[in-house]
Amino acid sequence: MSTASTQPPESRYGRSSDERADRTLKVVGAVLGAVLLAVIGWFGYHYVGQNKISGELIGFELAEDSVQVHLEVRKDAGVAGYCTVRSQAEDGDEVGRADFRFDGDETRIDQVVTLRTKAAGTTAELLGCHAD
């Protein structure tokens, strides 16, 4: 005894609607993936290629009304810019914030700066460096 097939003969009626939907989803997914890669590439180029000054917080020492912050700044020769540093109290309140300027022809600057605080700070954080 043979069983009858419930599917229509292939190639007789064309593609099913499921196959068309699958193909459309694949095309839409490929386009969205390409757009996402382009956006990530643009942000990466802008951040890495256009950033002319960068800094790193090496360490800090706390005092009652100030924080001594050791910064290492790398920049292109002749570029002027600033780095923003902040300090927070134990409860998370910001007790001090300042911008420290770096100009000149040096490409690597290793400097200790003093951040004045309105209360005793427990941390020092480098928020970022920006070229003028």
N, C-alpha and C positions, 0 to 999 in steps of 0.2 A: 504494500500500500504506500502510495506516495503522498507527500503533503504539498499543498499548494503554497506558493510564495505570496506573501502579502505586500511586497514592494513592487512598484511599477518597473517595467523594464528600463534599465539604464540607457541613457542617451536618447530615449524616445520623447521625453517630456522636458528636457533641459535640466538646469540646476534646480535643486530644491531651495526653498526660501531660507532654510537653515544654512546652507552652503553660502548663499549670497550674504547673509548676515555675518557669518564667520569671516569672509573676505573683507567686508567693510570694517569690521572690528580690527582686523590685522592692519589695514591701511591707516586707520585712525590712530592706532597704537604706535605704528612706526613714525607717523608725522609728529605726534606728541613727544615721543622719545627723542626725535631729532631736535625739536624745539627746546626741550629740557637740556640736552647736551650743549646746545648753542648758548643758552642762558648761563649755565655753569661755566662754560669757557669764557664768556664775556666777563663775568664777575671775577674769575680767577686771573684773567689778564689785567683787569683794572686794579685788583688788589696787589698782585705781585709786580706787574710791570710798571704801574704808575706810582707805587709807594716809594718815595724818595728818602724817607726817614723812618727808622724803626728803632725801638728801644727794648730794653730788658731790665727788669728790676732784679738786681743781684742780691740785695739784702737791705735790712733796715734796723735801726736802733730806736727804742722808744724813750721818751722823756715826758715830764709832766705836761708841758705845753708845746711840744714839738716832736717831730719824728725826723731822724736823719735817714735819708734814703740814698742808697748807692745805685746809680743808674749807669748802664752802658748803652750808648746811643750810636747807631751806625747810620750814616747818611752819605749822599753824594757830595763831592767836593763843591763848595760854594753854595750849597743849599741851606737856607735858613728855615727853622721850624721850631716847634715846641712839643713838649711832652706833658701830659696831664696826669697828676698823681693825686690820690685821695687817701684819707685815713678814716677809719671807723672806730667807734667806741665798742665796748663789749656787748652792748645791747643792739648794735647794728646801725645806730645813728651816725651820720657823717659828721665828723668833727673838724675836718680840714680838707681843702681842695686847692690846688694851685697849678699853674702852668709854668714850666721852666723852659726858657728859650735856649736854643743852641744854634749859633751861626759860625761862620768861618770856613776855612778850607779843610779842616780835619775831617777825615772820613770815619774815624772811630773816636768817641769821646767817653772817657771813664771818669765819672764825677759823682761826688757826694753833695746832695742838696738838702736844705732844711725846709721842711713843711711845717708851718705854724698851725697849731690846733687850738680850738676853743675849750677843749677838755682833754683828758688823757685818752690817747688813741691806743688801740690794741693791734691794728693792722696797717699796712701800707700796700697800696694797689696801684699799678700802672694802668691807667685807663686807655692810653693810646698815644701815639705820636703822629703829628701832622706837619706837612711842609706848608710854608706860606704861599 
